[in-house]
Amino acid sequence: MEKLHCDYYDFSLPWIKDKVPLVLIHGHGADGHSWFPQIPDFSKHFPVIVVDLPGCGKTPEPAGRITIEALAEAVHDSIRGLYTDKINVMGISLGGYVSIEFAARYADEVEKLVLLGTPHDFSPEIKDIFRATMKQYEQMSMEEIVVPKIDRAFGKLAPPEMRKFLVDDILKTAHSAYLRIGQAPIDYNPVPRYPHIRARTMIIAGELDHLGGPEEAVKLQAALPGAEVLVLKDTGHALNLENPEGMNQKTIDFLLARNAS
């Protein structure tokens, strides 16, 4: 897989040394622009690397099968020259699975892991439903796919403008890329990877998230001993867009406390 498009932001104080960069990995069909509520706040404290996954944003759609394992490797290959020793990794939904695989595969390099709206795993029954849904999507336009999904992605806090932003952002993704990258989490089993993760972990869930909500956060916490959990009230799956006020500063505090016991 070719290298991914990356944007790099760093508005932190230059005389503060040994800052650990943070890579942000977006969810299914979106691109790096979906992190706009976090980038200004985060980049005041540490370098922020924002990737576009294959077929999303400015990264071309690759040939061949797309897997979570290949995505994690592509992220690593694309950003490895942007940090010297340690990296913090943060992902939402599908990007959470990529972050899990990254943190397991490159455990010596990952200091902190932040998972947003990320399910612990999918049961075989749920995977069958997802496969059938993806099959239906083959016959549907992107508008027919995306608009109903976005209505379910938010809780009670998102204004209409935010919903429109996410629709427009995902509609920039090609239909074929949307289907192919959407298959990756269905084919992935994160459970065997959890014991390989050594990074201190924070799990953030929207109270109203139908996919990676509080119940999934509790399961993740059990699989990742010592993980912190933050549940955002009245918030849905697209929690970084819907409720940055509830998560940004707490995430910054978690990442900057890297030397705490």
Helices and strands as residue ranges (DSSP letters): E 5-9, E 22-25, G 32-35, H 39-42, E 48-52, H 68-79, G 80-82, E 87-92, H 94-105, E 110-116, H 124-137, H 142-153, H 160-171, H 175-187, G 191-196, E 200-206, H 214-223, E 228-232, H 239-242, H 244-256
